[in-house]
């Protein structure tokens, strides 16, 4: 008689999924459920938590429990979980996504993170998107100006 090993929540939740790790982000792709990106630290912590739990027997419920543990994530439009987290955390993930080669326009990010405003210079005005060449009017040099003789007053 064979002993049946119980599955962990993590094993059940990651059925029919792909996990792609980049430096400090993890892309979690669910067949028919979209894709999500989470920080590596959050993914590893949730993986440890889920590996210590027994599966419920329903992979969809287990996957939902796993995804609920992620407090910060960026998802593709139409994914099973919405983008969530505060703007600072989402901006950090967006920077990591750009470094890993992801196109931010394909992901459900707030517009201010996807298209950040241009930096503000010291005068309080926005810097132009592309540097513009300023043309200054030429002034005649000192050697080109006619000499003026001073006449002493009489």
Backbone torsions as a table, in degrees:
resi	resn	phi	psi	omega
1	UNK	NA	126.6	-177.6
2	UNK	-84.3	140.2	177.6
3	UNK	-84.7	128.0	-178.0
4	UNK	-90.9	125.6	-179.8
5	UNK	-84.8	135.6	178.1
6	UNK	-79.2	143.7	-179.5
7	UNK	-86.9	148.7	175.9
8	UNK	-84.3	161.4	177.1
9	UNK	-58.8	-38.7	-179.2
10	UNK	-64.6	-44.4	178.8
11	UNK	-61.4	-41.7	179.9
12	UNK	-67.9	-42.4	-176.5
13	UNK	-70.0	-27.3	-176.4
14	UNK	-96.9	12.2	172.4
15	UNK	-64.3	138.5	177.9
16	UNK	57.3	38.5	174.8
17	UNK	-130.7	161.0	172.3
18	UNK	-123.2	141.8	178.8
19	UNK	-121.3	121.2	179.5
20	UNK	-117.0	118.5	-178.8
21	UNK	-98.5	132.6	171.2
22	UNK	-117.6	-178.2	-173.1
23	UNK	-44.0	-68.4	-177.0
24	UNK	-122.7	20.9	174.0
25	UNK	-136.1	158.3	177.2
26	UNK	-129.0	130.3	176.1
27	UNK	-99.5	121.0	-177.3
28	UNK	-108.5	108.6	-175.9
29	UNK	-107.8	123.1	-178.3
30	UNK	-107.0	128.0	177.0
31	UNK	-59.5	119.0	179.3
32	UNK	74.3	7.8	-177.4
33	UNK	-128.8	6.6	177.6
34	UNK	90.1	-163.8	-177.8
35	UNK	-137.6	149.0	179.0
36	UNK	-137.0	147.5	176.0
37	UNK	-120.3	129.9	179.6
38	UNK	-130.0	157.0	174.2
39	UNK	-63.4	144.7	-178.6
40	UNK	-57.6	-40.5	-179.2
41	UNK	-60.9	-42.5	178.5
42	UNK	-66.2	-39.9	-179.6
43	UNK	-63.4	-47.0	-178.6
44	UNK	-63.4	-42.1	179.0
45	UNK	-62.2	-43.6	179.4
46	UNK	-68.6	-36.0	177.7
47	UNK	-61.8	-43.8	178.1
48	UNK	-63.7	-43.0	179.6
49	UNK	-61.3	-48.0	-176.3
50	UNK	-71.3	-28.8	179.0
51	UNK	-69.7	-22.5	179.8
52	UNK	-90.4	-0.5	-179.6
53	UNK	-107.9	151.1	178.0
54	UNK	-87.8	138.5	-179.5
55	UNK	-63.8	149.9	-179.7
56	UNK	-81.6	-17.0	-176.2
57	UNK	102.6	-15.3	178.0
58	UNK	-114.9	106.6	-177.0
59	UNK	-58.5	-33.1	179.5
60	UNK	-66.4	-42.4	176.7
61	UNK	-65.4	-40.8	179.6
62	UNK	-64.2	-41.5	178.0
63	UNK	-63.4	-40.6	177.3
64	UNK	-62.1	-42.1	178.0
65	UNK	-63.7	-38.9	179.0
66	UNK	-65.3	-47.7	-177.4
67	UNK	-67.3	-33.4	177.9
68	UNK	-61.4	-26.5	-178.9
69	UNK	-71.2	-22.6	179.8
70	UNK	-80.4	114.2	-179.5
71	UNK	-82.0	-24.5	179.8
72	UNK	-126.2	124.1	175.2
73	UNK	-157.9	153.0	174.7
74	UNK	-115.6	128.6	-177.7
75	UNK	-119.6	162.9	172.3
76	UNK	-81.7	153.4	176.3
77	UNK	-58.4	134.7	179.6
78	UNK	87.2	6.0	179.4
79	UNK	-76.2	168.2	-176.7
80	UNK	-73.5	-12.9	177.5
81	UNK	-133.0	140.2	179.8
82	UNK	-80.9	161.4	173.4
83	UNK	-62.7	136.0	178.7
84	UNK	-150.4	155.9	-178.4
85	UNK	132.1	166.2	179.4
86	UNK	-82.1	161.2	-174.4
87	UNK	-56.7	-36.2	-179.8
88	UNK	-65.1	-42.9	179.8
89	UNK	-67.0	-41.7	179.7
90	UNK	-65.9	-37.0	177.9
91	UNK	-64.6	-38.9	178.2
92	UNK	-64.0	-42.5	177.9
93	UNK	-64.9	-41.3	-179.8
94	UNK	-61.2	-40.8	177.2
95	UNK	-62.6	-42.2	178.8
96	UNK	-66.4	-36.1	178.1
97	UNK	-64.8	-43.3	178.2
98	UNK	-63.1	-41.1	179.1
99	UNK	-63.5	-31.6	179.9
100	UNK	-85.5	-4.2	176.1
101	UNK	95.8	12.4	178.8
102	UNK	-79.5	146.2	174.5
103	UNK	-89.0	114.9	-175.9
104	UNK	-65.5	-22.2	-180.0
105	UNK	-69.5	-16.1	179.0
106	UNK	-86.8	-2.3	-173.9
107	UNK	-118.0	154.0	-178.6
108	UNK	-83.1	82.0	177.9
109	UNK	-113.9	148.8	174.9
110	UNK	-59.1	145.5	-176.8
111	UNK	-57.8	-34.4	-178.8
112	UNK	-69.7	-19.4	176.4
113	UNK	-92.4	-39.4	179.7
114	UNK	-66.5	-40.8	179.7
115	UNK	-126.0	81.6	-175.8
116	UNK	-64.9	149.6	178.1
117	UNK	-66.4	155.8	178.7
118	UNK	-67.2	151.9	-179.1
119	UNK	-64.1	154.9	-179.5
120	UNK	-102.5	132.0	-179.7
121	UNK	-82.8	-176.5	-174.7
122	UNK	-66.9	-23.2	-179.1
123	UNK	-82.1	-7.4	178.4
124	UNK	92.1	8.6	178.0
125	UNK	-106.5	156.7	-179.9
126	UNK	-77.3	137.7	177.4
127	UNK	-72.7	146.8	178.6
128	UNK	-66.3	155.1	-178.6
129	UNK	-63.4	-43.7	177.0
130	UNK	-120.9	139.3	-178.9
131	UNK	-63.3	129.9	179.4
132	UNK	-100.0	138.9	178.5
133	UNK	-80.8	126.0	178.7
134	UNK	-93.6	131.1	179.1
135	UNK	-102.8	120.1	178.5
136	UNK	-100.1	142.1	178.5
137	UNK	-65.3	139.1	-179.4
138	UNK	-76.1	137.8	175.6
139	UNK	-107.4	141.2	178.9
140	UNK	-64.8	143.3	179.7
141	UNK	-74.0	168.0	-177.2
142	UNK	-62.2	-36.3	-178.0
143	UNK	-71.5	-24.8	-178.9
144	UNK	-85.3	-15.6	-178.9
145	UNK	-76.7	141.3	178.8
146	UNK	-67.4	144.8	-180.0
147	UNK	-75.2	139.2	176.0
148	UNK	-110.9	129.5	179.3
149	UNK	-92.9	135.9	177.9
150	UNK	-88.5	133.2	178.7
151	UNK	-104.1	123.6	-179.7
152	UNK	-67.1	143.9	179.1
153	UNK	-66.9	148.0	-178.8
154	UNK	-97.5	NA	NA
